Amino acid sequence: MKLIVGLGNPEQKYLPTLHNVGWRIVEILAQAASWTNFSARSRICRLPQTDTLLLRPQTFMNESGESVREVVEYYKIALPDLWVVHDDLDLPAGQGRLSFDSSSAGHRGVQSIIDALGTKTFWRFRVGIGRPPQNTPAEDYVLQVASNEIANLLQTSERVAVTAIEQALKNGIAAAQNAWENKTAP
């Protein structure tokens, strides 16, 4: 069984922000599925005709780890079958990367998962949002609604990420990694 986690913040006001890219991607994946409450901290759904669960933690980003841990433990998810989708300041908007067994690189949601699981041996689908402008703290930048230019790039990268995840489910991570990392937004 695979578990795909979309990181974000649960309140409606955060949905259009840069930090909620992961949530938006799992929402696109879940179009033909229904979300249910797994616990107060977790909403899950199963992709139709697959052995894949989607998870939207209902905690704030920096506390995502407990939500992920409870679902991983309950469903006995093998850590290589845990895929976390999240925003990444270190990649330009419109670009994406997959990584495995890597540090959080300062992403507090990812660090929360590493801390809760006691390991970093899971896949990360990193969606670039670009660096903040000078004199703008990263914490403020990620909670902003994207400018029109960045929003257009993010829409493209979100579609590419969905395609990469679908390819990974169908053909394996290596095929998705090659396809996604060689595709950049116009």
N, C-alpha and C positions, 0 to 999 in steps of 0.2 A: 504494500500500500504506500502511496506517495502522499505527502502533506505539503501543500503549497500555502505559504503564509504571506499575506499582503500587509506590510507594515504601514501604519498611519495612526491618526488620532480619531477617536470615535465620534466626536461632536460634529454636527452638520456644518458648523462654521469652518471646520478644518478641511472638509472634503476638497475644495478647489485649491488648496495650498500645495506648494512644492513637496512638502513632507509626506503627502498622502498619495504619492504615485503608486506605491505598492497596493494600497486599498483599491485604487481605481482599476489597476490591472486585474486583480482577482474578481472585481465586480464584472469586468468584461468577460472573463472566463466563465463566470457563473450565470450568464444570461439565461441558460436553459435549466437552471437549478433553483431550489428554494433554500434560503438560509434558515437555520434553526438555532436556538440557544443551546449550546453545549453546557455552559455554566454562566455565571454572572460575568465572567471575564472573557468569554469566547463565543463567537458565532461561527458555525461551520455549515458547509454543504458538500454534498458528494456530486462530482461531475457525472452526468448521466452516462451509463454504459461503460464506466471505468472503475478502477479501484483507487481513485484519487479524491482526497478531501481538500477543500479550500478552507482556510481559516482567516478570519478577521478578528484579531484581538480587540476586546472591548475596553482595554486599558489604554492609558496614554502611552505614546511611543516608548518612552524611557522605562516602562514597566511591562513590556511585551513578553518578556521571558517566562513569567509564570503561566501566562495563557498558553504559550507554545509548549512548555514543559508538561502541563496537565493533559494536553491532547496527544503529545508524543507518547507519554506513559500509558494512557488509557488504550490507545490503538496500537501500542508496541511498534511505533514507526522506527525503522532502521535509520540511523542518522544520515547516511548518504541519500536516503529518500525524503529528507527534509529539504525543501527549497524555499528560501526566504527572498521575497521581492521587495526592494526598497530603493529610496532615492540615494544619490551619491554626489556629494559636492566635488569630488575629485575628477569627475568625468564631465566633459562639456554636455550641455543640454542637447538631446538628440542622439547621444551615444549610449551604448550599453556594454556590459562585460559580465561574464560569469566567473566566479571564483569559488574555490573549495578549500577548506581548512585554512582560512586566512583570518587575520586580526580584524577587529571592528573598524579600524582606521578612524576612530573617534565617533562613529555612528552609535549613539546611545541606545537605540532600539536593538541593534545587532549585539551590542555589548551586553544588554540585558538578557538576550537569548543565550549568549555564551556563558554568562554567569549562572543562569538557571539550569542549563544542561551540563555545565562543567566541562564543556568541550566546544571547539570551533569546527568540528568535522561535519559540516553540512554545506550544501550549495547555496550560493547567493547570486541572485539575478540583480545586478546593480544597474540602476537607471540614472543616467547623468542628468543633473539639474544645473550644473555649472557653479562657479564660485560666486560668492556675493560681491557686489560692488565695494570699492574701497570705503572704509569707515562704517560698513554695515556688519554687525556681528552675525555669525553663522546662525545663531539661535533665532534671530529676527528674520533673517533671509528665508529660512526653510518654512516659516509660518506665514509667508506672504503669498498672496495670490499671484500667479505667474503673469509677467507682462505678456502682451499679445505675441511678441516675437518668441519668447520662451515657451508660451502655451502651445503655439503651433509646432515647435520642435518636440515638446513633450507628447503631444497627441500622436505624432509620427513614431516616437520612440515607444510609446505605450502600445501601439499597434504592432510594432516590430517585436516587442517583448512578449506579447500574447502569442504571436506566431512562433517565436522561439520556444516558449513553454509548450505549446501544442506539438511542435516538432520533437521536443525532448520527450514528451509523453509517448509519442508514436515511434520515434526512431532512436531515442537515447540522447543523453546529454552532449556527447561529442558532436553529433550532427547539428544540434541547436547552437552549440558554442561557436562552431565554425560559421554558420549562417548569420548569427546575430552580430558577432564581433566584426564581421566583414561588411556589415550593413550600417551605414550612418545616415542620419536624417539629412535631407537636402539643405 
